[in-house]
C-alpha cells in the first residue's frame, strides 16, 4: 500500500549521508582518516581539524550586508591555499595597543615555545651558540650617521653608486614574494623553519600578512598597512623569548615587513617605514645577535649540529640583509653609510649545497666536505671588503673558492662588495 505522503516516503528512503573528509584534507585533496575530533593528518601537522556540518546550507539566508560576518575576501581578494596560512579575518586587535595574537591563530599555529618540530626531528632548543659581544653595536647602528668616528680612527663613509643601490633594492623587493608559494622561503629564512609541522608564531603571521598584502584589492591598502603595522608593534613589544630560534623568527618577520612596505609601489606603504621602524629593527637584530653568530663547534673547525647551524646561518643572512636594507634607507635620506666593523669576523654565507640540504644526513655529508675545502679557515665577510690584502693572489684564491659554491644570496653580497670595495 503506497504511503499517503509521497514526500515523507522519499525522505525515509533517502540513504544516510556519506562521511566527508575534514576541511583541511578536502582542500589538500588527500585521504582523510575521518577520526573525530581530529583526523590523523591534522593531528600530525598540528592543525585545527574541522568537519563540515551535515545541514543543507543551500537554503540558508546570506548574512545581511554590513554584518560582522562579512568575509574579508571582498577586500583583499581570494587567498591562495597554504598548509600554514592563518585564516584571513579581520584581526580582533586592530584597536588594541598590545596586539595579542588572535585565538584563531593560536589554534591553527601552535605557539612554538619549545621551538621543537616533531615532524622533521629538529629541536632548536639544543642550538649550541657562543654569545657575541657585537650585539650592542648592532643595536646602536642607527646612530652611526649622526656621530663622529672615535678619536684616532679615520673612518670614511662607503660610497654607493646609484645603480648599486638600485641593484640592492630590486633584489630585496623580491624577498616577500618568495612567501606567496607554499613551502617557499626568501634567502634569509631557512627552509626547515617553514616546512615542518609547525611554524614559530612570528613567521606564521608573516606568511599570512604577506599574502594579504600582495592580494589586496584597490582601496584596501590602508587597512592592510594598519594590520601589518599592528603586528610590527606587537613584535617590538613582545617580551624577548628565552629561545634563540624564536628571537630570530621575530627579527626575520619584522625585516620582511620593513622590506615589503619600503619597496612597495603603493604610495602609502614606503611612508610607513620610519626612523622608529629602523631603530626597532636593529633592536630585534641585537636581541638575536646577543646569543651569538657562531656555533661552538665552528670555532674548533668541527661539524656542529644541524639545528645549531640552521640558526646561525639564518641569523647571519638576516643580519647581512638588514645592513643592505639600511644602506638603501640611509642613502635615500642622504645619510652616510659606514663599514659594519661589528660583524667583521662573521662567516660569509656558506655554499648552496649546505643551505639547500633537504635532510640531516645530506647536510652532515656536505658539511664534512665543506670542512675539507676550508681547512685554512672559513671565509669571513670582511675578506670581501677593501684591505691591504685586496687583490693579492691568496685573497683572490679564497674568494674564487667561495664563489664556486655560493647561491644567489652569496652572489648578491659579492656583487655589492665588489662594486664598493673591489675584489
Secondary structure as GFF3:
##gff-version 3
##sequence-region A 1 423
A	DSSP	alpha_helix	6	13	.	.	.	ID=ss1
A	DSSP	alpha_helix	23	28	.	.	.	ID=ss2
A	DSSP	alpha_helix	40	45	.	.	.	ID=ss3
A	DSSP	three_ten_helix	57	59	.	.	.	ID=ss4
A	DSSP	alpha_helix	73	76	.	.	.	ID=ss5
A	DSSP	alpha_helix	103	108	.	.	.	ID=ss6
A	DSSP	beta_strand	116	117	.	.	.	ID=ss7
A	DSSP	beta_strand	122	123	.	.	.	ID=ss8
A	DSSP	three_ten_helix	124	126	.	.	.	ID=ss9
A	DSSP	beta_strand	129	130	.	.	.	ID=ss10
A	DSSP	alpha_helix	135	139	.	.	.	ID=ss11
A	DSSP	three_ten_helix	141	146	.	.	.	ID=ss12
A	DSSP	alpha_helix	162	172	.	.	.	ID=ss13
A	DSSP	three_ten_helix	175	180	.	.	.	ID=ss14
A	DSSP	alpha_helix	192	195	.	.	.	ID=ss15
A	DSSP	alpha_helix	201	214	.	.	.	ID=ss16
A	DSSP	alpha_helix	221	237	.	.	.	ID=ss17
A	DSSP	alpha_helix	244	262	.	.	.	ID=ss18
A	DSSP	alpha_helix	267	270	.	.	.	ID=ss19
A	DSSP	alpha_helix	275	290	.	.	.	ID=ss20
A	DSSP	beta_strand	294	295	.	.	.	ID=ss21
A	DSSP	alpha_helix	296	299	.	.	.	ID=ss22
A	DSSP	alpha_helix	306	332	.	.	.	ID=ss23
A	DSSP	three_ten_helix	341	343	.	.	.	ID=ss24
A	DSSP	alpha_helix	352	355	.	.	.	ID=ss25
A	DSSP	alpha_helix	360	373	.	.	.	ID=ss26
A	DSSP	three_ten_helix	381	384	.	.	.	ID=ss27
A	DSSP	alpha_helix	393	403	.	.	.	ID=ss28
A	DSSP	alpha_helix	408	421	.	.	.	ID=ss29
###
